[in-house]
Amino acid sequence: MKEKIAVIVVMAAFLATLSHSRVFADDEGGETAYRFDPATQTSRALEYKNTWAGYKLYQSNCKSCHFRGNDKGARFLDTDSRTMRGWNTLFYKKNVQCAKDGSWAKLSPEELMDVNDYLYSKAYDTWDPRSNKSCG
């Protein structure tokens, strides 16, 4: 009887350990999400390194004009200004003023994909159980 209990306890501990193992692609421990990129017709893994690089590029390039109360005439832009589909469409069609006036020309296609990855991962219709936006 003691042997059966020991086996059950060992199996339960193994299953608990297995359920907490690192099967995630990013350094934050979140689940791997994917984004279909219409420009390249590929599916991109939204890994921490991509979204972090996109965040840094977004802060240094986009937020220099798109902040609240700017005098450049650029509308205020935040990650949740658009849906996931909206961000993909914007970067695919490039029909916004920033793309037309050459502001995006200083970024490589890979950097633009990183910015799109970041914005897509934080879009209006994403859900994060750790944020206060999820409380309803």
C-alpha positions as CSV (number, residue, x, y, z in Angstrom):
1,M,0.0,0.0,0.0
2,K,2.8,2.4,0.9
3,E,4.5,1.7,-2.5
4,K,1.3,2.6,-4.3
5,I,1.0,5.9,-2.4
6,A,4.7,6.6,-3.1
7,V,4.2,6.0,-6.8
8,I,1.1,8.2,-6.9
9,V,2.9,11.0,-5.0
10,V,5.9,10.8,-7.4
11,M,3.6,10.8,-10.5
12,A,1.7,13.8,-9.1
13,A,5.0,15.7,-8.5
14,F,6.2,14.8,-11.9
15,L,3.0,16.0,-13.6
16,A,3.1,19.3,-11.5
17,T,6.7,19.8,-12.6
18,L,5.9,19.0,-16.2
19,S,3.0,21.5,-16.3
20,H,5.4,24.3,-15.1
21,S,8.2,23.5,-17.5
22,R,9.5,26.1,-19.9
23,V,7.7,25.4,-23.1
24,F,7.4,29.1,-24.0
25,A,9.3,30.9,-26.7
26,D,10.0,34.2,-24.9
27,D,11.9,35.2,-21.8
28,E,8.9,36.5,-19.9
29,G,7.3,33.1,-19.6
30,G,4.3,33.9,-21.7
31,E,2.7,31.7,-24.3
32,T,4.0,31.8,-27.8
33,A,1.7,33.8,-30.1
34,Y,1.9,34.0,-33.9
35,R,1.1,36.8,-36.3
36,F,0.4,36.3,-40.0
37,D,2.3,38.9,-41.9
38,P,0.5,39.7,-45.1
39,A,3.5,41.5,-46.6
40,T,5.7,38.4,-46.5
41,Q,2.9,35.8,-46.5
42,T,4.6,34.2,-43.5
43,S,3.6,33.5,-39.9
44,R,5.9,35.2,-37.4
45,A,6.4,34.0,-33.8
46,L,5.9,37.0,-31.4
47,E,8.9,36.3,-29.3
48,Y,10.2,38.5,-26.6
49,K,13.3,39.6,-28.6
50,N,11.1,40.7,-31.6
51,T,8.5,42.6,-29.5
52,W,11.2,44.2,-27.3
53,A,13.1,45.4,-30.4
54,G,9.8,46.7,-31.8
55,Y,9.1,48.5,-28.6
56,K,12.5,50.3,-28.6
57,L,12.0,51.2,-32.3
58,Y,8.4,52.4,-31.6
59,Q,9.6,54.6,-28.7
60,S,12.5,56.1,-30.6
61,N,10.8,56.6,-34.0
62,C,7.0,56.8,-33.7
63,K,6.5,58.4,-30.3
64,S,8.8,61.3,-31.3
65,C,5.8,62.6,-33.3
66,H,2.7,60.7,-32.1
67,F,2.5,61.8,-28.5
68,R,-0.5,63.6,-26.9
69,G,-0.5,67.3,-27.6
70,N,2.2,67.3,-30.3
71,D,2.7,70.4,-32.5
72,K,3.4,68.4,-35.6
73,G,-0.2,67.5,-36.5
74,A,0.4,63.8,-35.9
75,R,-2.5,62.1,-34.2
76,F,-1.9,60.6,-30.8
77,L,-0.9,57.0,-31.2
78,D,-0.8,54.2,-28.7
79,T,-0.5,50.4,-28.9
80,D,-4.2,50.0,-28.5
81,S,-5.2,52.6,-31.0
82,R,-5.9,49.8,-33.5
83,T,-6.9,46.2,-33.5
84,M,-4.5,43.4,-34.4
85,R,-5.9,43.3,-37.9
86,G,-5.7,47.1,-38.1
87,W,-2.0,47.1,-37.3
88,N,-1.3,44.4,-39.9
89,T,-3.3,46.3,-42.5
90,L,-1.5,49.6,-41.8
91,F,1.9,48.0,-42.2
92,Y,0.9,46.0,-45.2
93,K,-0.8,48.8,-47.2
94,K,1.4,51.6,-46.0
95,N,-1.3,54.1,-46.7
96,V,-0.6,56.4,-43.7
97,Q,1.1,59.8,-43.8
98,C,4.3,58.5,-42.1
99,A,4.8,55.9,-44.8
100,K,4.0,58.3,-47.6
101,D,6.3,61.2,-46.4
102,G,9.3,58.9,-46.1
103,S,9.5,58.6,-42.3
104,W,9.5,54.9,-42.6
105,A,12.3,54.9,-45.1
106,K,14.9,55.1,-42.3
107,L,13.7,51.7,-40.9
108,S,14.6,48.5,-42.6
109,P,11.9,46.0,-43.6
110,E,12.9,43.8,-40.6
111,E,12.7,46.8,-38.2
112,L,9.2,47.6,-39.6
113,M,8.2,44.0,-39.0
114,D,9.5,44.2,-35.4
115,V,7.4,47.4,-34.8
116,N,4.4,45.7,-36.3
117,D,5.0,42.7,-34.0
118,Y,5.1,44.9,-31.0
119,L,2.0,46.9,-31.9
120,Y,0.2,43.7,-32.9
121,S,1.0,42.0,-29.6
122,K,-0.4,45.0,-27.6
123,A,-3.3,45.9,-29.9
124,Y,-6.8,46.9,-28.7
125,D,-8.3,43.5,-29.1
126,T,-5.6,41.5,-27.2
127,W,-6.3,40.2,-23.8
128,D,-3.8,40.2,-20.9
129,P,-5.0,38.8,-17.6
130,R,-2.3,40.7,-15.8
131,S,-3.5,44.2,-16.9
132,N,-6.2,46.4,-15.6
133,K,-7.7,46.7,-19.1
134,S,-8.9,43.1,-18.7
135,C,-11.1,43.9,-15.7
136,G,-14.0,45.2,-17.8
